[in-house]
Amino acid sequence: MTTSRRSELIGYALAATAAVLFSAKAILAKFLYRHGIDPITLMTLRMGLALPVFATVAAVETWRARRRGHRLDAADWRQIGLLGFVGYYISSYLDFRGLTHIAAALERLILFLTPTLVLLLTVLLYRRPVPRRQRIALAISYAGTVLVFVEHLRFDAGNVWLGSALVFGAALAYSIYLVQSGEIVQRVGSLRLVSWVMLVSSACCLVHYALVHPLRDLAQPLPVLQLSLVNALACTVAPVFLTMFAIVRIGAGRASQLSMLGPVSLLFLGHWLLDERISAVQLAGTAVVLVGIGVLTASRREAGPEGKGL
């Protein structure tokens, strides 16, 4: 086996692992909710425990950038603040709030519509036409999501409409983050940008928590802290960096393709760990969404340099 082939296979493994780990945060959230904590407590523990890692990376990358003369100006800091607020604080809060109402598998499937939302936002903001193949991809993706959504309405108790709307709002907020971060990442660098954005999000979580809970309540029971540490390191820090390492080896296009493993793995993880039911309709709906995203990402790759900006 050649060195390049070995590096490529490692890249595939890293991207697949990142997709599964990131999706598993929904499973951990469900376990944490059994201990009676609310979404903002879950978020604050998650971001607070991940904060030292991102702070270290931000400090190192900022030092390296300053040595090269690449300093951030006031406009950069404002945009980083906005990205941290919308992309990780608002998006995560809506996501974890939605998980109190719907199954983890449905949550992940809705979040998997993010690429289609990025496309729609790009069309609205930059007035780009939508090619026929991409319109077909959008129709397929949303048809699959509606199929699974209707299935959950039939069998799930609770506020499925509310939970789904909250998670869709989370996907929309994260899509805004992706669209808006496209320009600044070229100036700031991916590692430095994501680290500072995560620090802003952590600060937002802490302020939110302090407004609704005494800070002393962060001293949660040991099982909550253990699960939160796993959530912070395995489902937040690890996927961020594993994805970056994968992109270096196989490129962003192929790395994003492997993110399709996320909702599929969560469907079975939810059944195994949370006793969530799996029906033929859910499997069919998930397959339809994956086909739609596959068509969308394939069309983006074929679109050349312009398509990569979507």
Order of alpha helices (4+ residues) and beta strands (2+ residues): alpha-alpha-alpha-alpha-alpha-alpha-alpha-alpha-alpha-alpha-alpha-alpha-alpha-alpha
